[in-house]
Amino acid sequence: MSASLNWEKKDGVLYFQGTLDRETLLPAWQQRKALLADINIIDISALGHIDSTGLALFVHLKAEMEEQNRQFIIQGVSERFQTLITLYDLDEIMNIA
């Protein structure tokens, strides 16, 4: 069974669900501009797995939103993902709710 990544936008929040890794990243990467439209928060609480390529996506999305003078907030961060953020020394730049 292959992993999948799904997302939904609702009330200014982008919800990710499933697995965010190098195998599932491409569709989200290709649609990143549309994904960022009209959102303020990214909720990752329903991600079962996220790796360093997922972290790289969020770093890039943060940069794109800041270029547009928009706030970037991630909510629902798991302890494992927080550890990944810390290992890459990104605690100060990632806006975790």
N, C-alpha and C positions, 0 to 999 in steps of 0.2 A: 504494500500500500504506500503510495507516495504522499508526501506532506503537501499541504496547501495553505495558501494565505488568502484570507478574505477581508474585506473592509466595508464599512458602511458609514455614511455621513448623516448626522442628525443633530439639529439644534446647535450648530457651531462646533460639534465634536466629531472627530474622525476616529472610529473604532476599528482596531485591527483584531483579527481572530485567526488562530491557527499557528503556523510556523513561519517565522521570518528568518531565513538563512539564505545562503548563496543559491540554493536550488529554487527558492520561491520569490526571490527579490525582483527579478526582471519586470514582471507586470506592474508592480508598484513603482519601480524606477521610471518606467516609460510613461506612467500616468501621474507622475508626481505633481505637475503643475495643476492639473484638475483636482487632485486629492487635496491640495493646499487651499483651493478656492473656498472662501467663506467658512473657514474653520479657525478656532482659537485654541483648541485643545486636542491633543492626540491621546487617546486612551488605549493602553496596551495590556490591560488587565486580562484579556481573553487570549493573549498569546501564550501558547504552551511552551514554545521554545523560541529563543532569539539568540543569534550569534553575533560575531564582530561585524559581519556585513550588514546586519540589521542596525547595529550601532552606527556604522558609517552612514547609512541612510538617514538616520535621525540627525546626525551632525550636519549633513548636507541640507536637510529640510529646515533645520534651525537657521542656517546661513541664508537660505532663500527667503524665509519669512522675515528675518532681520533686515535684509535688503529692501523689503517692502515696508519697513517700519512697523512690523506686526509682532506681537508677543508670541512666544513659542513656549507651550507648556505640555509636558508629558505627565500623564497620571496613570496610576495602576502599575507602577514599576515593581517587578518582583525583586526579591533579595538577590537572586542570581544575576539579573540584569544590572542591578545596582553595583554588584561586585565587578562586573565587566566594565562599567563606567569608571569605577575607582581604579581598576588595573590599568586602564588607558589614561588615567589622570585627567579625566574630563568632568570631575565633580563641579568645578567652578563654572564651566560654560554650559552644562546641561541644566535646563530649568525643569526640575522634577517637582511635581506637586505632591 
